[in-house]
Structures are given as structure tokens and as C-alpha cells.
Amino acid sequence: MDVVLYTRQGCHLCDEALETLRRHRLSPQIVDIDRHPELVARFNHCVPVVAIDGKERFRGRVNEVLLQRMLHAR
């Protein structure tokens, strides 16, 4: 499973999202959007954003119930 967490420095929701993903034994690739102008334009006020297998699945908070369902469906 390919998991990407789009984040930025000082984002408490991003920290929570990372903790949630790790609690479910996921090791996301972490991408700081502020290093990529095209990602700032795309996600500026929407971080964190979690993409799983190339599909955007969560914005803001990670819904643990939906995440568990996705993991068990694999």
C-alpha cells in the first residue's frame, strides 16, 4: 500500500494524521507542500491530505473508521 501524507510545518492536524496512520502500522511518505509551489496551489488550506495508492482519501482529519474499512478490504 502506497501512502502519502501531504503536510506542512506547524500543522497540528498533520501531526495527528501521522500518528493515526502510524497507529494503523502505515509508514507514509511525508511531503511538505511548502517545498512545491504546485502543491501549495493545490492543497494550501486543506492539509493534511492523505493519498492511498494514488487516490486522495482524506483531507483535514483522517477518519479512523473509514481507514480501518479500507485496510480490511485489501
Backbone as CSV, one residue per row, in Angstrom:
resi,resn,N_x,N_y,N_z,CA_x,CA_y,CA_z,C_x,C_y,C_z
1,MET,0.849,-1.171,0.000,0.000,0.000,0.000,0.895,1.233,0.000
2,ASP,0.675,2.107,-0.953,1.449,3.337,-1.085,0.669,4.472,-0.427
3,VAL,1.219,5.040,0.650,0.542,6.096,1.411,1.407,7.346,1.390
4,VAL,0.795,8.465,1.020,1.485,9.757,1.005,0.709,10.718,1.901
5,LEU,1.430,11.399,2.778,0.849,12.415,3.652,1.390,13.771,3.219
6,TYR,0.501,14.598,2.679,0.861,15.969,2.304,0.654,16.836,3.532
7,THR,1.690,17.566,3.922,1.698,18.265,5.195,2.446,19.584,5.070
8,ARG,2.557,20.292,6.181,3.417,21.478,6.277,3.818,21.658,7.730
9,GLN,4.884,22.400,7.944,5.408,22.644,9.289,4.363,23.377,10.133
10,GLY,4.286,23.013,11.418,3.408,23.707,12.348,1.942,23.340,12.231
11,CYS,1.628,22.285,11.527,0.235,21.872,11.328,-0.115,20.776,12.333
12,HIS,-0.913,21.113,13.348,-1.242,20.115,14.372,-2.122,18.997,13.817
13,LEU,-2.985,19.302,12.850,-3.793,18.249,12.238,-2.914,17.272,11.456
14,CYS,-1.834,17.790,10.882,-0.883,16.932,10.159,-0.205,15.966,11.125
15,ASP,0.166,16.467,12.297,0.780,15.615,13.322,-0.196,14.524,13.756
16,GLU,-1.457,14.888,13.936,-2.481,13.911,14.322,-2.679,12.869,13.225
17,ALA,-2.699,13.305,11.981,-2.870,12.378,10.862,-1.715,11.380,10.814
18,LEU,-0.491,11.859,11.009,0.676,10.980,11.002,0.580,9.956,12.129
19,GLU,0.199,10.390,13.313,0.034,9.472,14.440,-1.019,8.412,14.134
20,THR,-2.129,8.823,13.545,-3.200,7.886,13.205,-2.722,6.857,12.192
21,LEU,-2.035,7.314,11.162,-1.531,6.387,10.144,-0.534,5.410,10.760
22,ARG,0.350,5.888,11.585,1.341,5.016,12.223,0.682,4.029,13.183
23,ARG,-0.376,4.460,13.865,-1.105,3.579,14.776,-1.697,2.384,14.015
24,HIS,-1.966,2.598,12.738,-2.508,1.526,11.893,-1.400,0.838,11.089
25,ARG,-0.169,0.999,11.574,1.023,0.350,11.006,1.307,0.756,9.565
26,LEU,1.006,1.996,9.247,1.317,2.546,7.932,2.521,3.469,8.072
27,SER,3.362,3.470,7.067,4.550,4.327,7.045,4.452,5.240,5.832
28,PRO,3.769,6.361,5.985,3.551,7.227,4.824,4.810,7.952,4.374
29,GLN,4.859,8.216,3.084,5.854,9.147,2.557,5.343,10.531,2.951
30,ILE,6.183,11.335,3.553,5.760,12.660,4.014,6.256,13.701,3.023
31,VAL,5.314,14.507,2.516,5.643,15.537,1.539,5.240,16.890,2.113
32,ASP,6.224,17.772,2.309,5.975,19.135,2.784,5.543,19.969,1.570
33,ILE,4.282,20.377,1.550,3.760,21.082,0.375,4.459,22.412,0.131
34,ASP,5.003,23.019,1.192,5.642,24.331,1.037,6.931,24.269,0.222
35,ARG,7.427,23.094,-0.060,8.620,22.928,-0.893,8.270,22.787,-2.370
36,HIS,6.968,22.733,-2.658,6.500,22.509,-4.030,5.372,23.497,-4.351
37,PRO,5.646,24.560,-5.097,4.625,25.575,-5.384,3.327,24.999,-5.973
38,GLU,3.443,23.954,-6.786,2.239,23.370,-7.370,1.373,22.689,-6.309
39,LEU,2.007,22.150,-5.257,1.236,21.536,-4.170,0.621,22.597,-3.265
40,VAL,1.303,23.715,-3.077,0.713,24.823,-2.309,-0.543,25.302,-3.021
41,ALA,-0.472,25.447,-4.328,-1.642,25.885,-5.098,-2.783,24.876,-4.994
42,ARG,-2.437,23.606,-4.907,-3.460,22.548,-4.882,-4.048,22.310,-3.486
43,PHE,-3.205,22.338,-2.447,-3.627,21.927,-1.103,-3.534,23.024,-0.040
44,ASN,-3.239,24.246,-0.381,-2.841,25.293,0.562,-3.518,25.225,1.925
45,HIS,-4.833,25.311,1.994,-5.531,25.341,3.288,-6.203,24.015,3.616
46,CYS,-5.837,22.967,2.916,-6.517,21.681,3.070,-5.671,20.625,3.775
47,VAL,-4.443,20.941,4.158,-3.593,19.922,4.775,-4.103,19.558,6.154
48,PRO,-3.907,18.346,6.567,-3.220,17.287,5.853,-4.110,16.657,4.782
49,VAL,-3.445,16.115,3.790,-4.118,15.341,2.761,-3.429,13.986,2.723
50,VAL,-4.237,12.915,2.744,-3.690,11.563,2.692,-4.119,10.928,1.378
51,ALA,-3.130,10.485,0.624,-3.391,9.752,-0.614,-2.961,8.304,-0.400
52,ILE,-3.824,7.395,-0.803,-3.534,5.966,-0.680,-3.626,5.350,-2.065
53,ASP,-2.537,4.722,-2.468,-2.448,4.110,-3.799,-2.850,5.090,-4.899
54,GLY,-2.372,6.337,-4.750,-2.581,7.347,-5.779,-3.918,8.063,-5.744
55,LYS,-4.786,7.702,-4.802,-6.097,8.354,-4.711,-6.191,9.155,-3.420
56,GLU,-6.653,10.385,-3.546,-6.839,11.232,-2.371,-7.983,10.661,-1.543
57,ARG,-7.684,10.304,-0.294,-8.683,9.652,0.564,-9.167,10.520,1.722
58,PHE,-8.278,11.347,2.274,-8.659,12.172,3.424,-8.077,13.567,3.282
59,ARG,-8.864,14.555,3.721,-8.412,15.947,3.851,-8.769,16.387,5.260
60,GLY,-7.863,17.104,5.885,-8.134,17.525,7.264,-7.871,16.364,8.204
61,ARG,-8.896,15.830,8.769,-8.741,14.705,9.701,-8.871,13.365,8.985
62,VAL,-8.150,12.377,9.512,-8.258,11.013,8.997,-9.383,10.330,9.772
63,ASN,-10.380,9.847,9.058,-11.483,9.119,9.676,-11.016,7.687,9.912
64,GLU,-10.825,7.334,11.184,-10.268,6.020,11.503,-11.179,4.873,11.098
65,VAL,-12.482,5.063,11.184,-13.413,4.006,10.787,-13.257,3.721,9.293
66,LEU,-13.230,4.765,8.482,-13.050,4.565,7.044,-11.678,3.985,6.726
67,LEU,-10.652,4.428,7.438,-9.313,3.897,7.227,-9.284,2.404,7.536
68,GLN,-9.880,1.995,8.652,-9.925,0.577,9.001,-10.654,-0.228,7.942
69,ARG,-11.765,0.291,7.447,-12.501,-0.409,6.397,-11.646,-0.583,5.152
70,MET,-10.912,0.451,4.789,-10.041,0.371,3.618,-8.950,-0.677,3.819
71,LEU,-8.383,-0.715,5.014,-7.308,-1.660,5.296,-7.811,-3.106,5.312
72,HIS,-8.995,-3.303,5.838,-9.553,-4.663,5.915,-10.083,-5.143,4.577
73,ALA,-10.366,-4.223,3.673,-10.885,-4.581,2.348,-9.782,-5.091,1.439
74,ARG,-8.547,-4.898,1.818,-7.416,-5.307,0.963,-7.175,-6.783,1.045
